[in-house]
């Protein structure tokens, strides 16, 4: 045992378990106080909103044909507290002692106290790129183009109305010259089953090996369709090729051709779109001095491609700012929907589904005030940034108020559970009435507002006293942390 470990073992005997627990709680409170400045301080939120607006405007100016959408949130104080506690409980993040033998706790910094999501909402067709990796993805996509065309033609037979609802089936009709009438095109069950098989095999080829649950799902569906084909052959019909498709087959969730084709089309486009959007985002910080003025830089060492077994797909990277790190998540719109309320939804993960808080009694002003304060502790601040369609050089940032934020936060339920959806509907009907009361309105912490950004606004902010003060704070904090680190090294 080296001297440093010996000293820790010796010093730890000087403190009781209660004293260590008290020091731990004191540390947690201090850390929560530090991180919740993002939540509480208007000057911090002003800074973050300007960063979001600058990203949107720079994207619009550099890549006007590539639409993006930005959602952001500030983690709630309660969520920060829980995360700090979980970090402290992990191996290697306990306590030590400073030069005065005081207990010192330490945990990894939170990288997602403030987080944003960049969603690609559309891009022009790419047939060539100077980036060789994109060209490889384009070639992969091209190899499936003829297959996609054939599948879309088959979908047209199942639903010949191009503008009907997604779940509608309207079998195509052709004119029979001999009978002098229109007749439904013969779509046989065996043809339908085989097309579903082909789609499922193609989908499997597009899925990352890490998406274990998705591959298992496709295999289960393939086995189901194979069973149907076998059963069809067992009917001992004179010509099984002529047995027509039934609506019950097309609506079967195990072999719904239209759903499978929608998923294939999303995966068909997603690889090129996600990589392209990620590279575009990183390029924003290369040659625009406005980010330097704002004290924002991208940490390339943090770039991570996350591919979960559920089919969740996203790229992550960290931005360094004057008020701490920002976690940036990049997705296509299809990947966002798949991970928000699709098969890879957040609510389907263990311990992630929200519990609806008990509503206060009607007419009890004190309970209503306490409820509003509870929301302020537990619900994140949500910010949405989009382009202003009426002014091309302007972006709009909207901050959700307490009610909108609470609904967004607590509505994360399993969309496949119809009972919960109904319960949620009834719950928020009462919630709406509650938020309209005078007691709730007076107790609201975050009231929604819309803030406009223009290039002039951002330049003005970049030279403002508010930003200057934040830079001074950041320098002082950096100097203090460096001094503390030097003392720890000396103590060892």
DAMO-V991172 format. One line per field, one symbol per residue. ss: DSSP state (h for helix, s for strand, l for the rest). phi: phi as a letter, one per 40 degrees, with the letter a starting at -180 (. if undefined). burial: # if it has 9 or more other C-alpha atoms within 8 Angstrom, else .. Layout:
BEGIN
ss: ???
phi: ???
burial: ???
END
This chain:
BEGIN
ss: llhhhhhhhhhhllllhhhhhhhhhhhhhhhhhhhlhhhhlhhhhhhhhhhhhhhhhhhhhhllllssssssssllhhhhhhhhhhhhhlllllssslllllsssllllllllssssssssslllllllllhhhhhhhhhhhllhhhhhhhhhhhhhhsllllllllllsllssssllllsssslllshhhhhhhhhhhhhhhhhhlllllhhhhhhhhhhhhhhhhhhhhhhllllllhhhlsllhhhhllllllhhhhhhhhhhhhhhhhhhhhhhhhhhhlllllhhhhhhllssssssssssslllllsssssssssllssssssssshhhhhhhhlllllhhhllllllllllllllllhhhhhhhhhhhhhhllsssssssllllllssssssllhhhhhhhhhlllllllhhhhhhhhhhhhhhhhhhllhhhhhhlllllsssssshhhhhhhhllhhhhhhhhhhhhhhhhhhhhhhhhhhhl
phi: .cccccccccccccbcccccccccccccdcccdccccccccdccccccccccccccccccccbccbcbbbbaabccdcccdcccccccccdgbcbbbcccgccbcaaccccbdbbbbcbcbiaccbbaaccccccccccccccbccccccccccccccacccbccdccbbdcbbcccccfacbcccbcccccccccdccccccdccccdccdcccccccccccccccccccccccfcdaccbcccbccccccccacdccccdcccccdccccccccccccdccdccbbccccccgbacccccdbcbbccchcbabbabbcbcbhcbcbbbacccccccccaccbcdcccdgbccccccccccgccccccccccccccbbccbbbbaccccbdcbbbbbcccdccccccccccbcccccccccccccdccccdccccccccdccdcbccabbcbbdcdcccccbccccdcccccccccccccccccccccccc
burial: .....#.#..#........#..##..###.##..#####....##.#.############.....############.###..##.##....##..##....#.#.#...###########.#..........##.##..#..#...#..##..######.........###...#........#.#######.###.##.###..#...#####..#..##.##..##..##......#..#.#...##....####.##..###############.###.##.....##.######...#..#################..########################....##............###.###.##############.....##########.###.##.###.....##..#...#..##.##...###.##.###....###..##.##....##.##..#............##....
END
